[in-house]
Amino acid sequence: MDALDRLLQDFRYAIRGLAKTPGFTLVAVLTLALGIGANSSVFTLVNAALFRPVPAPHAEQLVWLAATNEEHATRGAPSFRRNFSYPEFRDYATQLTSLASVAAYMDIPLSLGSGGEPQRTKGLITSGTYFDVLGFRPATGRFFTADDDTPGAAPVTVISHALWQRRFGSASDLVGRAITINGRPFTVIGVAPEGFAGTELGTAVELWVPLASAAIAMPDGGRLLELRTEPWLRALGRLAPGATLSQADAQARTIGARLAATYPEILEDNSARVIPMAGGLAPDNRQEARPIFGLLMAVPALVLLIACANVANLMLARAASRRREIGIRVALGATRGRLVTQLLTEALVLTLLAGATGLLLSVWLNDLLAAVSELPSEVSAALTPDIRVVGFTATVALMTGVLFGLAPALGSTRANLVPALKGDSGGLGLQVRRSRLVSSFVVAQVALSLVLLVTAGLFLRTLGRALRVDPGIDTSHAVAVSFDLRIQGYDAARQGTFYTQLLERVRGMPGVTAASLASPMPLGSRLISSAAAAEGPGQDDYNVQISYAAVWPEYFTAVGTPLLRGRDFTSRDVAGAPPVVIVNETLARRMWPDQDPIGKRLRFGGEPFLEVVGVARDGKYHEMTERPRGFLYVPERQRADLSDITLLVRTAGDPRPLIPALGEAVHALDRSLPLFQAITLEEALRQRLDNERGPSFVLGVFGGLALLLAALGLYGVMAYAVAQRTREVGVRMALGAERPRVLRQFVGEGMRLAAIGIVIGLVIAAALTRVLAQFLYGITTTDALTFVLCAAVLGSVAALASFIPARRAANVDPMVALRYD
Amino acid sequence: MISLRNLDKSYPQGGGDVFVLRQITLDIKAGEFVTIMGPSGAGKSTLLAILGMLDGAWTGEYQLLEHAVHAIKPKERVALHKQYVGFVFQQYHLLDDLTVAENLDIPLSYRNIKKSERQAMVADTLDRFGMVAKKDLYPRQLSGGQQQLVAVARSVIHKPSLLLADEPTGNLHSTQGREIMELFKQLNAGGTTIVQVTHSETNAAYGHRIVQLKDGWIVK
């Protein structure tokens, strides 16, 4: 009998057997589908980030040319946290002959003034070779040529298909027309193919402009093209025909070594590597995201293990009721291997069903995730399952099948099956062995569930702490409106005039009690850091890490941060006046412990000394869970020409109705200026908390799922034990056992298993949660309250799961039970 | 064909051993039809399981044709079982989820016979036992007698030289029982060695001789 025939036969019988027990099949498939679906869902995300190829022709030839830094190498791998300067990129582009073409790019904000309200859009500034490297054909028009990327060339742009549809109604005559970008005309030369929005996940590019237009596309852009000291570009390329990845990589390293030798003061320890281009994360982000993805993958894997233990128990129970059938098969000549194969086939049929259901579940989950997170369609499109996700799910399903199918298959075929043919339950020895296997699965389930619960608990406690943190600003009755005059082409003098006029208008609006400007905005996504030094001995060491913001007078009133000492900035603190600074408490303490900081001087970023005129209360500046940070404020008018200015307004009442009027006030001064954020400070704070809320939510869901599965597992085992021992209970009661005693006995058995699982789980959790330290805030990784609470929750659920079947046992009518047997 | 010498079977209980079979010495010639009788608990079914090599935990000597069963590994015993033995049980033990034809196919599939050959053998057997019309029915759709008929057909489909039957008519009424015993007689006449366990004197009369067991000992 050939193997395929046997396999088909086993499959046929397995399907028939499962169809005969629909309850068992449904519970097993759903349990596994939840576990497999959770894994597929997370893997879809990991796939999009790390593995999915760019949808370009011959994507296998595409590579990253990644700038590396050996100084920050970890475990032999260079750090990718470096970019290329434009001259350095040019060196690689001309010397790297193993690559057919190389392109440089960087994402930049662009202000789009045509086709409707001014809008800040995601732009990509690229070398003229960008689309050639990717090998795309335009939906209409053409892509950049070398001429477009030559200094002095007329500004041109390629727009995304989505933008073409949304903003220009798919106008067929758009190509050749000029649109306003950053206040200047750019000729549209082509439309990118539908669905393409850049190679990086999460950056839905809408406009591409060539590097030659850097001077008008980016503040200081012209200068950036000349400086070898300013690394700002990423690069990608396509392998030359016949060239291999390792050849290209070796060549890049050789060029890197040569450049480092030529420019030692700039490029010492720096080089480049050629690595395959896969996934939507650039090499640096990929390196950074790896630990997070590790954690993300580990958690659903634990959930799946619990689901496996659950289904293994169900299979064991089922195998016990099939002892007669297995006995007959042995009597008819089945070998143990053959029986194990057949039982494993049943397990595999179950997991394949569960895998398919899980895959559907993951698609649904990711759609939900995309909808909830309001992801752009180009990004959510990357979250659809491809062949890798299907392959991963199938592999997980097969491994799952072997994992939960093997122990029951081996266990149920090892026994002497002759008694089964005579209707015996298999003797005490077999029952003890089987019940030990079942018990160990339950203990493992409870232990794993506790590990997940504790992980979720620690994240929830971190969230709780973060929610209670004082942000150092008064978020009620305040609103923030952000815009960027620099990309609109304003010089420093025009910016100053604009800000002064805007503040005058806003301060005169009814309901406004204070108004100011800041860059960056408090609790925003941007943080500017530097190293500072106090005047005096060691003033050249710059050994104090600081972050800073440039603000206008009345800032502290507008955001509600009390000034503890000294004064606010005034209209006299302008360029040319003595440079001044306001420090926060932490910085004052670090620089001048036990001294009055007012009148002291400090400097940072190679600037002249600034005199401290005030001390502001400490707050949070970037993350709610950050440690106390040395922070200083400088007058914007002494440090002008910053990107992304935010207008901050405090109001007497609800600030939301004021938002449209503030937008009008800005547009009254410049109709084409896009506003890229207009929210209340309460909303801004909520957005910052999403960083903590996200993982807590995901882990909370997984923790809840684990708890549910563990409860179901314990319930299933206890319910089965009660059903198996109905006769025993009947005999006990006929002999005088009272109901409470029977109840105690069964609950006690369940709780004994739960207690062992909880103790083991606590030990594992204490050992494993250490890796979570970097994600937690305000609590230790062995936070006693979390551990005790999680153990108590799990214990209570276990008690309930044992109590329900135990009550059924206690309600057994002895006469019925004995007759039943 | 079969030669047992000083065969003991016991299991541990309460610190000691409880014996199920004691010093069994028995010879069965090829083509014989032997009946084992005795009260409940005498060890009849256990002896049958040992003869069929379903039970390997015993001491003593067991020679089956030229094979010393006591000296070979469990895997080889399974192979011997597959080659020589067919089993019939009191409770028929058909597989509920399989049709008549599929039940007949099972022992053949466990013997790695090609599908085309199996189909031919199943068709022959269905014809020989007059069950062609019932080949797609499930066991629950058959009467007790019909089920035992399928069970007997299944036990001999791979042409075993030794047929072991444990109370084969225990669950059947007398007419059906008689039909099954007649079938055994025919099989025996065709050369199959048969060992049956029964309480029925009538069934015992179909055999050539009777072995009496009591408390694990052969008493006659």
Boltz contact constraints between the chains, C-beta under 6 A:
constraints:
  - contact:
      token1: [A, 1]
      token2: [B, 109]
      max_distance: 6.0
  - contact:
      token1: [A, 1]
      token2: [B, 112]
      max_distance: 6.0
  - contact:
      token1: [A, 1]
      token2: [B, 113]
      max_distance: 6.0
  - contact:
      token1: [A, 1]
      token2: [B, 114]
      max_distance: 6.0
  - contact:
      token1: [A, 5]
      token2: [B, 115]
      max_distance: 6.0
  - contact:
      token1: [A, 16]
      token2: [B, 97]
      max_distance: 6.0
  - contact:
      token1: [A, 17]
      token2: [B, 97]
      max_distance: 6.0
  - contact:
      token1: [A, 328]
      token2: [B, 93]
      max_distance: 6.0
  - contact:
      token1: [A, 331]
      token2: [B, 87]
      max_distance: 6.0
  - contact:
      token1: [A, 332]
      token2: [B, 106]
      max_distance: 6.0
  - contact:
      token1: [A, 332]
      token2: [B, 107]
      max_distance: 6.0
  - contact:
      token1: [A, 333]
      token2: [B, 82]
      max_distance: 6.0
  - contact:
      token1: [A, 333]
      token2: [B, 107]
      max_distance: 6.0
  - contact:
      token1: [A, 333]
      token2: [B, 110]
      max_distance: 6.0
  - contact:
      token1: [A, 334]
      token2: [B, 110]
      max_distance: 6.0
  - contact:
      token1: [A, 335]
      token2: [B, 78]
      max_distance: 6.0
  - contact:
      token1: [A, 418]
      token2: [B, 49]
      max_distance: 6.0
  - contact:
      token1: [A, 418]
      token2: [B, 54]
      max_distance: 6.0
  - contact:
      token1: [A, 418]
      token2: [B, 55]
      max_distance: 6.0
